[in-house]
Amino acid sequence: MRLADVRILLVEDNPHMAEIVRTVLRSFEARMLDTADTLEGGWASYVKGGHDLVILDRNLGREDGLDLVRRIRRGADSPTPFMPILMLTGSAELPTVAAARDAGVNEFLVKPFTVTALYERLAAIVHRPRPFISTETYLGPDRRRRADPDYAGAERRAGAGVADA
């Protein structure tokens, strides 16, 4: 996978981690990298437009990266609410993962990460994008990772191949 034509916004407050991520992305031939170290800086860069992907840290000092995710997904002034988002975090606890999923993150990666793990998450975004779901309370990729053709429960979405009861 080559990222030469992909414009990436990296929002990371730790300069060492930002350099690691930039170095790994460059190894994938990424050349168009914009960076920010705060939510407001990330938002300002995002609003300028032209990005194809946002990679952001969950914890930006005292700021929560999920606030930026929510603003991208649901903000009235968001230019591209369907932007692919990869979240980095130091916590793999279920509540952290669930909060990211529920905010509309496409992929999630725990730090420290391997080059292979970052590559796999990027490949999932590029080669296996999930359809976006929009409801009154959620906008983001379908939270289901795999289709279960045998599921016929009450929460099955209409038009998913099984008639609702």
Salt bridges, closest charged atoms under 4 A:
GLU12 OE1 - LYS111 NZ 3.31
GLU19 OE1 - ARG22 NH2 2.84
GLU19 OE2 - ARG26 NH1 3.72
GLU29 OE1 - ARG2 NE 2.63
ASP34 OD2 - ARG7 NH2 2.64
ASP34 OD2 - HIS51 NE2 2.70
GLU40 OE2 - ARG71 NH1 3.43
ASP57 OD1 - LYS111 NZ 3.11
ASP64 OD1 - ARG58 NE 2.75
ASP67 OD1 - ARG70 NH1 3.10
ASP77 OD2 - ARG71 NH2 3.60
ASP102 OD1 - ARG101 NE 2.80
ASP102 OD1 - ARG143 NH1 2.97
GLU107 OE2 - ARG145 NH1 2.88
ASP142 OD2 - ARG144 NH2 2.86
ASP142 OD1 - ARG157 NH1 3.68
